[in-house]
Amino acid sequence: MRLLIVSDAWAPQVNGVVTSLQALVGELRAMGHQVEVLSPQTFRCIPCPGYGEIPLAWNLWRVGPAIEAFAPDGVHMATEGPLGWAARRWLLRRGLAFSSAVHTRFPEYLKARCAWVGLGVGYACLRLFHRHSQAVLVSTERLRAGLAQRGLRRLMLWRKGVDTRLFTPGQTVAVPVSAVFLYVGRLAPEKNLQAFLDLQLPGEKWVVGDGPQRQVLEQAYPQVKFFGYQQGEALVDFYRRASVLVFPSLTDTYGLVMLEAQACGTPVAAFTVAGPLDVVVPGVTGVLAEDLRDACLAALELDRTRCAGEAARQSWRASAVEFIASQPLLDGAPACSERLATAARSC
Protein backbone atom coordinates (compact mmCIF):
# COMPACT_ATOMS: atom_id res chain seq x y z
CA MET A 1 0.00 0.00 0.00
CA ARG A 2 1.16 3.55 -0.78
CA LEU A 3 0.23 5.52 2.31
CA LEU A 4 0.61 9.25 2.91
CA ILE A 5 0.61 10.41 6.52
CA VAL A 6 -0.16 14.10 7.03
CA SER A 7 1.19 15.40 10.32
CA ASP A 8 1.88 18.85 11.77
CA ALA A 9 3.96 17.05 14.43
CA TRP A 10 7.25 15.65 13.17
CA ALA A 11 10.99 15.78 13.80
CA PRO A 12 12.80 17.70 15.17
CA GLN A 13 9.85 18.01 17.59
CA VAL A 14 10.13 15.61 20.53
CA ASN A 15 6.82 14.35 21.90
CA GLY A 16 4.68 11.25 22.11
CA VAL A 17 2.89 11.89 18.81
CA VAL A 18 6.17 12.16 16.88
CA THR A 19 7.60 9.09 18.61
CA SER A 20 4.47 7.07 17.79
CA LEU A 21 4.40 8.13 14.14
CA GLN A 22 8.11 7.49 13.60
CA ALA A 23 7.76 4.00 15.05
CA LEU A 24 4.67 3.37 12.91
CA VAL A 25 6.40 4.50 9.70
CA GLY A 26 9.40 2.30 10.43
CA GLU A 27 7.26 -0.78 11.04
CA LEU A 28 5.04 -0.19 8.00
CA ARG A 29 8.07 0.15 5.73
CA ALA A 30 9.53 -3.04 7.21
CA MET A 31 6.23 -4.74 6.33
CA GLY A 32 6.65 -3.71 2.69
CA HIS A 33 4.40 -0.63 2.53
CA GLN A 34 5.49 2.60 0.83
CA VAL A 35 4.98 5.38 3.34
CA GLU A 36 5.66 9.10 3.05
CA VAL A 37 5.06 11.82 5.65
CA LEU A 38 3.78 15.28 4.71
CA SER A 39 5.16 17.41 7.53
CA PRO A 40 6.27 21.00 8.27
CA GLN A 41 9.79 20.04 7.18
CA THR A 42 8.88 20.68 3.52
CA PHE A 43 6.88 23.88 4.08
CA ARG A 44 7.53 27.46 5.08
CA CYS A 45 6.62 27.77 8.73
CA ILE A 46 6.00 30.26 11.51
CA PRO A 47 6.40 29.48 15.24
CA CYS A 48 3.26 28.46 17.08
CA PRO A 49 2.19 31.35 19.36
CA GLY A 50 3.20 30.53 22.93
CA TYR A 51 5.04 27.37 21.85
CA GLY A 52 7.87 28.50 19.57
CA GLU A 53 9.42 25.06 19.07
CA ILE A 54 6.33 23.90 17.17
CA PRO A 55 6.40 25.08 13.52
CA LEU A 56 3.13 25.83 11.73
CA ALA A 57 3.09 25.54 7.93
CA TRP A 58 1.55 28.51 6.11
CA ASN A 59 2.14 27.99 2.35
CA LEU A 60 -0.68 25.45 2.40
CA TRP A 61 -1.45 25.70 -1.32
CA ARG A 62 1.36 23.17 -1.77
CA VAL A 63 -0.52 20.44 0.07
CA GLY A 64 -2.68 19.36 -2.88
CA PRO A 65 0.20 19.12 -5.39
CA ALA A 66 2.22 17.15 -2.80
CA ILE A 67 -0.60 14.61 -2.45
CA GLU A 68 -0.91 14.31 -6.23
CA ALA A 69 2.85 13.90 -6.65
CA PHE A 70 3.00 10.92 -4.27
CA ALA A 71 -0.20 9.38 -5.72
CA PRO A 72 -1.13 7.46 -2.56
CA ASP A 73 -3.59 4.60 -2.21
CA GLY A 74 -4.66 6.08 1.11
CA VAL A 75 -4.18 9.20 3.25
CA HIS A 76 -4.07 9.37 7.04
CA MET A 77 -4.50 12.67 8.90
CA ALA A 78 -2.47 12.36 12.09
CA THR A 79 -3.05 15.85 13.53
CA GLU A 80 -5.66 18.60 13.51
CA GLY A 81 -3.17 21.34 12.57
CA PRO A 82 -2.85 23.53 9.45
CA LEU A 83 -1.54 20.69 7.26
CA GLY A 84 -4.30 18.40 8.43
CA TRP A 85 -7.02 20.95 7.68
CA ALA A 86 -5.54 21.74 4.26
CA ALA A 87 -5.26 18.09 3.25
CA ARG A 88 -8.77 17.41 4.55
CA ARG A 89 -10.19 20.26 2.46
CA TRP A 90 -8.36 19.10 -0.69
CA LEU A 91 -9.55 15.51 -0.32
CA LEU A 92 -13.17 16.43 0.46
CA ARG A 93 -13.38 18.69 -2.60
CA ARG A 94 -12.50 15.68 -4.72
CA GLY A 95 -14.72 13.22 -2.89
CA LEU A 96 -11.75 11.19 -1.65
CA ALA A 97 -11.72 9.18 1.58
CA PHE A 98 -9.19 9.38 4.41
CA SER A 99 -8.59 8.23 7.96
CA SER A 100 -7.60 10.35 10.96
CA ALA A 101 -6.48 9.99 14.55
CA VAL A 102 -7.00 11.65 17.92
CA HIS A 103 -3.62 11.69 19.67
CA THR A 104 -4.20 14.46 22.21
CA ARG A 105 -7.06 15.94 24.21
CA PHE A 106 -7.07 19.08 22.10
CA PRO A 107 -10.08 20.75 23.83
CA GLU A 108 -8.54 20.28 27.28
CA TYR A 109 -5.15 21.55 26.11
CA LEU A 110 -6.78 24.57 24.49
CA LYS A 111 -8.62 25.38 27.71
CA ALA A 112 -5.41 25.00 29.75
CA ARG A 113 -3.71 27.61 27.57
CA CYS A 114 -6.74 29.86 26.98
CA ALA A 115 -9.00 29.68 30.02
CA TRP A 116 -11.68 31.76 28.28
CA VAL A 117 -12.18 29.07 25.62
CA GLY A 118 -14.76 26.55 26.80
CA LEU A 119 -14.48 22.79 26.22
CA GLY A 120 -17.53 22.99 23.98
CA VAL A 121 -15.66 25.10 21.44
CA GLY A 122 -12.73 22.70 21.35
CA TYR A 123 -14.94 19.65 20.90
CA ALA A 124 -16.93 21.38 18.17
CA CYS A 125 -13.65 21.87 16.25
CA LEU A 126 -12.70 18.25 16.90
CA ARG A 127 -16.04 16.97 15.59
CA LEU A 128 -15.77 19.16 12.50
CA PHE A 129 -12.26 17.98 11.64
CA HIS A 130 -13.05 14.27 12.00
CA ARG A 131 -16.65 14.32 10.71
CA HIS A 132 -15.85 12.95 7.25
CA SER A 133 -13.05 10.58 8.29
CA GLN A 134 -13.76 6.94 7.40
CA ALA A 135 -11.86 5.76 10.50
CA VAL A 136 -11.02 7.90 13.52
CA LEU A 137 -8.24 6.07 15.36
CA VAL A 138 -7.88 6.28 19.14
CA SER A 139 -5.41 4.59 21.46
CA THR A 140 -7.69 3.26 24.21
CA GLU A 141 -11.21 1.99 24.78
CA ARG A 142 -11.71 4.64 27.47
CA LEU A 143 -10.85 7.41 25.01
CA ARG A 144 -13.14 5.89 22.40
CA ALA A 145 -16.05 5.87 24.84
CA GLY A 146 -15.36 9.47 25.94
CA LEU A 147 -15.15 10.79 22.38
CA ALA A 148 -18.31 8.93 21.40
CA GLN A 149 -20.13 10.74 24.19
CA ARG A 150 -18.83 14.00 22.69
CA GLY A 151 -20.38 13.16 19.33
CA LEU A 152 -17.46 11.72 17.35
CA ARG A 153 -18.27 8.78 15.06
CA ARG A 154 -16.51 5.88 13.30
CA LEU A 155 -14.05 5.53 16.17
CA MET A 156 -11.63 2.61 15.88
CA LEU A 157 -9.02 1.29 18.28
CA TRP A 158 -5.32 1.68 17.39
CA ARG A 159 -3.23 0.67 20.37
CA LYS A 160 0.25 2.14 20.72
CA GLY A 161 3.39 0.12 21.36
CA VAL A 162 6.90 0.37 22.71
CA ASP A 163 10.26 -0.35 21.10
CA THR A 164 11.05 -3.56 22.97
CA ARG A 165 14.49 -3.72 21.34
CA LEU A 166 15.58 -0.34 22.73
CA PHE A 167 13.65 -0.04 25.99
CA THR A 168 14.87 -2.94 28.12
CA PRO A 169 15.83 -3.29 31.78
CA GLY A 170 19.52 -3.75 31.05
CA GLN A 171 21.81 -3.20 33.99
CA THR A 172 20.44 -0.86 36.63
CA VAL A 173 22.93 1.94 37.25
CA ALA A 174 23.38 2.87 40.89
CA VAL A 175 22.87 6.52 41.85
CA PRO A 176 24.29 8.13 45.01
CA VAL A 177 20.86 9.06 46.44
CA SER A 178 18.09 7.14 48.16
CA ALA A 179 15.68 7.50 45.24
CA VAL A 180 15.28 9.26 41.90
CA PHE A 181 11.83 10.44 40.85
CA LEU A 182 11.85 11.14 37.12
CA TYR A 183 9.56 13.14 34.84
CA VAL A 184 9.87 12.75 31.05
CA GLY A 185 7.87 14.92 28.68
CA ARG A 186 7.06 18.43 27.54
CA LEU A 187 7.38 21.26 30.02
CA ALA A 188 4.04 22.90 29.32
CA PRO A 189 1.03 23.98 31.41
CA GLU A 190 -1.20 21.07 30.36
CA LYS A 191 1.30 18.58 31.81
CA ASN A 192 0.52 19.67 35.40
CA LEU A 193 4.23 19.45 36.26
CA GLN A 194 3.99 21.53 39.43
CA ALA A 195 1.91 18.77 41.01
CA PHE A 196 5.07 16.65 40.91
CA LEU A 197 7.67 19.34 41.63
CA ASP A 198 5.83 20.55 44.76
CA LEU A 199 5.88 17.09 46.38
CA GLN A 200 7.99 16.37 49.43
CA LEU A 201 9.85 13.21 48.41
CA PRO A 202 13.09 11.47 49.45
CA GLY A 203 16.07 11.57 47.13
CA GLU A 204 16.09 13.71 43.99
CA LYS A 205 13.70 14.90 41.29
CA TRP A 206 14.90 14.75 37.69
CA VAL A 207 13.19 16.33 34.69
CA VAL A 208 13.91 15.20 31.13
CA GLY A 209 12.32 17.31 28.41
CA ASP A 210 11.86 20.88 27.29
CA GLY A 211 9.12 23.35 26.49
CA PRO A 212 7.76 26.82 27.13
CA GLN A 213 7.78 26.46 30.94
CA ARG A 214 11.37 25.31 31.34
CA GLN A 215 12.95 28.64 32.27
CA VAL A 216 10.21 29.47 34.78
CA LEU A 217 10.36 26.02 36.37
CA GLU A 218 14.15 26.01 36.63
CA GLN A 219 14.01 29.32 38.49
CA ALA A 220 11.14 28.23 40.77
CA TYR A 221 12.65 24.81 41.61
CA PRO A 222 16.45 25.19 41.87
CA GLN A 223 16.72 21.88 43.76
CA VAL A 224 15.36 19.94 40.77
CA LYS A 225 17.75 18.70 38.06
CA PHE A 226 16.70 19.60 34.50
CA PHE A 227 18.36 17.66 31.67
CA GLY A 228 16.56 18.84 28.51
CA TYR A 229 15.55 16.49 25.73
CA GLN A 230 17.10 13.02 25.69
CA GLN A 231 16.72 10.33 23.03
CA GLY A 232 17.76 6.79 22.23
CA GLU A 233 20.19 5.08 24.60
CA ALA A 234 20.59 8.30 26.62
CA LEU A 235 16.86 8.29 27.40
CA VAL A 236 16.96 4.58 28.22
CA ASP A 237 19.76 5.30 30.69
CA PHE A 238 17.60 7.87 32.50
CA TYR A 239 14.72 5.40 32.76
CA ARG A 240 17.01 2.70 34.13
CA ARG A 241 18.57 5.02 36.72
CA ALA A 242 15.22 6.30 37.96
CA SER A 243 13.42 4.69 40.87
CA VAL A 244 9.97 5.86 39.73
CA LEU A 245 8.60 7.66 36.67
CA VAL A 246 6.15 10.31 37.86
CA PHE A 247 3.35 11.15 35.40
CA PRO A 248 1.37 14.10 36.80
CA SER A 249 -0.75 14.90 33.73
CA LEU A 250 -4.52 14.92 34.08
CA THR A 251 -5.31 15.28 30.36
CA ASP A 252 -3.08 12.92 28.34
CA THR A 253 -4.83 10.38 26.14
CA TYR A 254 -2.11 7.75 26.58
CA GLY A 255 1.33 8.76 27.82
CA LEU A 256 3.87 6.77 25.80
CA VAL A 257 6.65 7.57 28.27
CA MET A 258 4.89 5.38 30.83
CA LEU A 259 5.25 2.35 28.55
CA GLU A 260 8.89 3.18 27.83
CA ALA A 261 9.71 3.46 31.53
CA GLN A 262 7.89 0.24 32.40
CA ALA A 263 9.75 -1.64 29.64
CA CYS A 264 12.99 -0.52 31.33
CA GLY A 265 11.71 -1.86 34.64
CA THR A 266 10.81 1.52 36.14
CA PRO A 267 7.36 1.66 37.74
CA VAL A 268 5.00 4.61 37.28
CA ALA A 269 3.29 6.88 39.81
CA ALA A 270 0.29 8.79 38.51
CA PHE A 271 -3.17 10.10 39.27
CA THR A 272 -6.20 7.89 38.80
CA VAL A 273 -7.23 9.39 35.45
CA ALA A 274 -7.57 8.39 31.80
CA GLY A 275 -4.18 7.69 30.27
CA PRO A 276 -2.56 6.10 33.32
CA LEU A 277 -5.68 3.96 33.82
CA ASP A 278 -5.14 2.53 30.33
CA VAL A 279 -1.37 2.03 30.57
CA VAL A 280 -0.59 1.09 34.18
CA VAL A 281 -1.29 -2.33 35.70
CA PRO A 282 -1.85 -1.32 39.35
CA GLY A 283 0.52 -3.02 41.75
CA VAL A 284 2.60 -4.44 38.86
CA THR A 285 3.80 -1.64 36.55
CA GLY A 286 2.84 1.28 38.76
CA VAL A 287 0.62 2.84 41.38
CA LEU A 288 -2.35 5.15 40.76
CA ALA A 289 -3.79 7.30 43.54
CA GLU A 290 -5.62 10.53 44.20
CA ASP A 291 -2.58 11.57 46.27
CA LEU A 292 0.43 11.64 43.93
CA ARG A 293 2.93 11.51 46.80
CA ASP A 294 1.35 8.30 48.11
CA ALA A 295 1.60 6.82 44.61
CA CYS A 296 5.28 7.80 44.37
CA LEU A 297 6.23 6.20 47.67
CA ALA A 298 4.22 3.03 47.03
CA ALA A 299 5.77 2.63 43.55
CA LEU A 300 9.21 2.39 45.18
CA GLU A 301 8.21 -1.02 46.52
CA LEU A 302 7.27 -2.63 43.19
CA ASP A 303 9.25 -5.43 41.51
CA ARG A 304 11.19 -3.98 38.55
CA THR A 305 11.59 -7.36 36.83
CA ARG A 306 7.87 -8.03 36.91
CA CYS A 307 7.20 -4.48 35.70
CA ALA A 308 9.45 -4.93 32.64
CA GLY A 309 7.97 -8.33 31.82
CA GLU A 310 4.44 -6.95 31.69
CA ALA A 311 5.40 -3.97 29.48
CA ALA A 312 7.32 -6.16 27.00
CA ARG A 313 4.03 -7.63 25.75
CA GLN A 314 3.26 -4.51 23.66
CA SER A 315 5.30 -4.25 20.44
CA TRP A 316 5.15 -1.66 17.65
CA ARG A 317 4.71 -4.43 15.05
CA ALA A 318 1.36 -5.39 16.54
CA SER A 319 0.42 -1.70 16.62
CA ALA A 320 1.35 -1.23 12.94
CA VAL A 321 -0.68 -4.25 11.84
CA GLU A 322 -3.70 -2.89 13.70
CA PHE A 323 -3.19 0.51 12.06
CA ILE A 324 -2.92 -0.67 8.45
CA ALA A 325 -5.93 -2.95 8.83
CA SER A 326 -8.09 0.12 9.56
CA GLN A 327 -7.06 2.23 6.56
CA PRO A 328 -9.53 3.07 3.76
CA LEU A 329 -8.51 3.53 0.13
CA LEU A 330 -9.11 6.91 -1.47
CA ASP A 331 -12.35 5.61 -3.03
CA GLY A 332 -13.60 4.61 0.42
CA ALA A 333 -13.04 0.86 0.05
CA PRO A 334 -11.25 -0.92 2.92
CA ALA A 335 -7.53 -1.27 2.23
CA CYS A 336 -7.32 -4.29 4.48
CA SER A 337 -6.96 -7.57 2.59
CA GLU A 338 -8.05 -10.83 4.18
CA ARG A 339 -4.38 -11.57 4.87
CA LEU A 340 -3.98 -8.29 6.77
CA ALA A 341 -7.23 -8.84 8.62
CA THR A 342 -6.04 -12.25 9.76
CA ALA A 343 -2.68 -10.81 10.81
CA ALA A 344 -4.41 -8.05 12.74
CA ARG A 345 -6.53 -10.54 14.65
CA SER A 346 -3.54 -12.77 15.39
CA CYS A 347 -1.63 -9.85 16.93
C-alpha positions in Angstrom: 0.0 0.0 0.0 1.2 3.5 -0.8 0.2 5.5 2.3 0.6 9.2 2.9 0.6 10.4 6.5 -0.2 14.1 7.0 1.2 15.4 10.3 1.9 18.8 11.8 4.0 17.1 14.4 7.3 15.6 13.2 11.0 15.8 13.8 12.8 17.7 15.2 9.9 18.0 17.6 10.1 15.6 20.5 6.8 14.4 21.9 4.7 11.2 22.1 2.9 11.9 18.8 6.2 12.2 16.9 7.6 9.1 18.6 4.5 7.1 17.8 4.4 8.1 14.1 8.1 7.5 13.6 7.8 4.0 15.1 4.7 3.4 12.9 6.4 4.5 9.7 9.4 2.3 10.4 7.3 -0.8 11.0 5.0 -0.2 8.0 8.1 0.1 5.7 9.5 -3.0 7.2 6.2 -4.7 6.3 6.6 -3.7 2.7 4.4 -0.6 2.5 5.5 2.6 0.8 5.0 5.4 3.3 5.7 9.1 3.1 5.1 11.8 5.7 3.8 15.3 4.7 5.2 17.4 7.5 6.3 21.0 8.3 9.8 20.0 7.2 8.9 20.7 3.5 6.9 23.9 4.1 7.5 27.5 5.1 6.6 27.8 8.7 6.0 30.3 11.5 6.4 29.5 15.2 3.3 28.5 17.1 2.2 31.4 19.4 3.2 30.5 22.9 5.0 27.4 21.9 7.9 28.5 19.6 9.4 25.1 19.1 6.3 23.9 17.2 6.4 25.1 13.5 3.1 25.8 11.7 3.1 25.5 7.9 1.5 28.5 6.1 2.1 28.0 2.4 -0.7 25.5 2.4 -1.5 25.7 -1.3 1.4 23.2 -1.8 -0.5 20.4 0.1 -2.7 19.4 -2.9 0.2 19.1 -5.4 2.2 17.2 -2.8 -0.6 14.6 -2.5 -0.9 14.3 -6.2 2.8 13.9 -6.7 3.0 10.9 -4.3 -0.2 9.4 -5.7 -1.1 7.5 -2.6 -3.6 4.6 -2.2 -4.7 6.1 1.1 -4.2 9.2 3.3 -4.1 9.4 7.0 -4.5 12.7 8.9 -2.5 12.4 12.1 -3.1 15.9 13.5 -5.7 18.6 13.5 -3.2 21.3 12.6 -2.8 23.5 9.5 -1.5 20.7 7.3 -4.3 18.4 8.4 -7.0 21.0 7.7 -5.5 21.7 4.3 -5.3 18.1 3.3 -8.8 17.4 4.5 -10.2 20.3 2.5 -8.4 19.1 -0.7 -9.6 15.5 -0.3 -13.2 16.4 0.5 -13.4 18.7 -2.6 -12.5 15.7 -4.7 -14.7 13.2 -2.9 -11.8 11.2 -1.6 -11.7 9.2 1.6 -9.2 9.4 4.4 -8.6 8.2 8.0 -7.6 10.4 11.0 -6.5 10.0 14.6 -7.0 11.7 17.9 -3.6 11.7 19.7 -4.2 14.5 22.2 -7.1 15.9 24.2 -7.1 19.1 22.1 -10.1 20.8 23.8 -8.5 20.3 27.3 -5.1 21.6 26.1 -6.8 24.6 24.5 -8.6 25.4 27.7 -5.4 25.0 29.7 -3.7 27.6 27.6 -6.7 29.9 27.0 -9.0 29.7 30.0 -11.7 31.8 28.3 -12.2 29.1 25.6 -14.8 26.5 26.8 -14.5 22.8 26.2 -17.5 23.0 24.0 -15.7 25.1 21.4 -12.7 22.7 21.4 -14.9 19.6 20.9 -16.9 21.4 18.2 -13.7 21.9 16.3 -12.7 18.3 16.9 -16.0 17.0 15.6 -15.8 19.2 12.5 -12.3 18.0 11.6 -13.0 14.3 12.0 -16.6 14.3 10.7 -15.8 12.9 7.2 -13.0 10.6 8.3 -13.8 6.9 7.4 -11.9 5.8 10.5 -11.0 7.9 13.5 -8.2 6.1 15.4 -7.9 6.3 19.1 -5.4 4.6 21.5 -7.7 3.3 24.2 -11.2 2.0 24.8 -11.7 4.6 27.5 -10.9 7.4 25.0 -13.1 5.9 22.4 -16.0 5.9 24.8 -15.4 9.5 25.9 -15.2 10.8 22.4 -18.3 8.9 21.4 -20.1 10.7 24.2 -18.8 14.0 22.7 -20.4 13.2 19.3 -17.5 11.7 17.3 -18.3 8.8 15.1 -16.5 5.9 13.3 -14.0 5.5 16.2 -11.6 2.6 15.9 -9.0 1.3 18.3 -5.3 1.7 17.4 -3.2 0.7 20.4 0.2 2.1 20.7 3.4 0.1 21.4 6.9 0.4 22.7 10.3 -0.3 21.1 11.1 -3.6 23.0 14.5 -3.7 21.3 15.6 -0.3 22.7 13.7 0.0 26.0 14.9 -2.9 28.1 15.8 -3.3 31.8 19.5 -3.8 31.1 21.8 -3.2 34.0 20.4 -0.9 36.6 22.9 1.9 37.2 23.4 2.9 40.9 22.9 6.5 41.9 24.3 8.1 45.0 20.9 9.1 46.4 18.1 7.1 48.2 15.7 7.5 45.2 15.3 9.3 41.9 11.8 10.4 40.9 11.9 11.1 37.1 9.6 13.1 34.8 9.9 12.7 31.0 7.9 14.9 28.7 7.1 18.4 27.5 7.4 21.3 30.0 4.0 22.9 29.3 1.0 24.0 31.4 -1.2 21.1 30.4 1.3 18.6 31.8 0.5 19.7 35.4 4.2 19.4 36.3 4.0 21.5 39.4 1.9 18.8 41.0 5.1 16.7 40.9 7.7 19.3 41.6 5.8 20.5 44.8 5.9 17.1 46.4 8.0 16.4 49.4 9.9 13.2 48.4 13.1 11.5 49.5 16.1 11.6 47.1 16.1 13.7 44.0 13.7 14.9 41.3 14.9 14.7 37.7 13.2 16.3 34.7 13.9 15.2 31.1 12.3 17.3 28.4 11.9 20.9 27.3 9.1 23.4 26.5 7.8 26.8 27.1 7.8 26.5 30.9 11.4 25.3 31.3 12.9 28.6 32.3 10.2 29.5 34.8 10.4 26.0 36.4 14.2 26.0 36.6 14.0 29.3 38.5 11.1 28.2 40.8 12.6 24.8 41.6 16.5 25.2 41.9 16.7 21.9 43.8 15.4 19.9 40.8 17.8 18.7 38.1 16.7 19.6 34.5 18.4 17.7 31.7 16.6 18.8 28.5 15.6 16.5 25.7 17.1 13.0 25.7 16.7 10.3 23.0 17.8 6.8 22.2 20.2 5.1 24.6 20.6 8.3 26.6 16.9 8.3 27.4 17.0 4.6 28.2 19.8 5.3 30.7 17.6 7.9 32.5 14.7 5.4 32.8 17.0 2.7 34.1 18.6 5.0 36.7 15.2 6.3 38.0 13.4 4.7 40.9 10.0 5.9 39.7 8.6 7.7 36.7 6.1 10.3 37.9 3.4 11.2 35.4 1.4 14.1 36.8 -0.7 14.9 33.7 -4.5 14.9 34.1 -5.3 15.3 30.4 -3.1 12.9 28.3 -4.8 10.4 26.1 -2.1 7.8 26.6 1.3 8.8 27.8 3.9 6.8 25.8 6.6 7.6 28.3 4.9 5.4 30.8 5.2 2.4 28.6 8.9 3.2 27.8 9.7 3.5 31.5 7.9 0.2 32.4 9.7 -1.6 29.6 13.0 -0.5 31.3 11.7 -1.9 34.6 10.8 1.5 36.1 7.4 1.7 37.7 5.0 4.6 37.3 3.3 6.9 39.8 0.3 8.8 38.5 -3.2 10.1 39.3 -6.2 7.9 38.8 -7.2 9.4 35.4 -7.6 8.4 31.8 -4.2 7.7 30.3 -2.6 6.1 33.3 -5.7 4.0 33.8 -5.1 2.5 30.3 -1.4 2.0 30.6 -0.6 1.1 34.2 -1.3 -2.3 35.7 -1.9 -1.3 39.3 0.5 -3.0 41.7 2.6 -4.4 38.9 3.8 -1.6 36.5 2.8 1.3 38.8 0.6 2.8 41.4 -2.3 5.2 40.8 -3.8 7.3 43.5 -5.6 10.5 44.2 -2.6 11.6 46.3 0.4 11.6 43.9 2.9 11.5 46.8 1.3 8.3 48.1 1.6 6.8 44.6 5.3 7.8 44.4 6.2 6.2 47.7 4.2 3.0 47.0 5.8 2.6 43.5 9.2 2.4 45.2 8.2 -1.0 46.5 7.3 -2.6 43.2 9.3 -5.4 41.5 11.2 -4.0 38.5 11.6 -7.4 36.8 7.9 -8.0 36.9 7.2 -4.5 35.7 9.5 -4.9 32.6 8.0 -8.3 31.8 4.4 -6.9 31.7 5.4 -4.0 29.5 7.3 -6.2 27.0 4.0 -7.6 25.7 3.3 -4.5 23.7 5.3 -4.3 20.4 5.2 -1.7 17.6 4.7 -4.4 15.0 1.4 -5.4 16.5 0.4 -1.7 16.6 1.4 -1.2 12.9 -0.7 -4.3 11.8 -3.7 -2.9 13.7 -3.2 0.5 12.1 -2.9 -0.7 8.5 -5.9 -2.9 8.8 -8.1 0.1 9.6 -7.1 2.2 6.6 -9.5 3.1 3.8 -8.5 3.5 0.1 -9.1 6.9 -1.5 -12.4 5.6 -3.0 -13.6 4.6 0.4 -13.0 0.9 0.1 -11.3 -0.9 2.9 -7.5 -1.3 2.2 -7.3 -4.3 4.5 -7.0 -7.6 2.6 -8.0 -10.8 4.2 -4.4 -11.6 4.9 -4.0 -8.3 6.8 -7.2 -8.8 8.6 -6.0 -12.3 9.8 -2.7 -10.8 10.8 -4.4 -8.1 12.7 -6.5 -10.5 14.6 -3.5 -12.8 15.4 -1.6 -9.8 16.9 
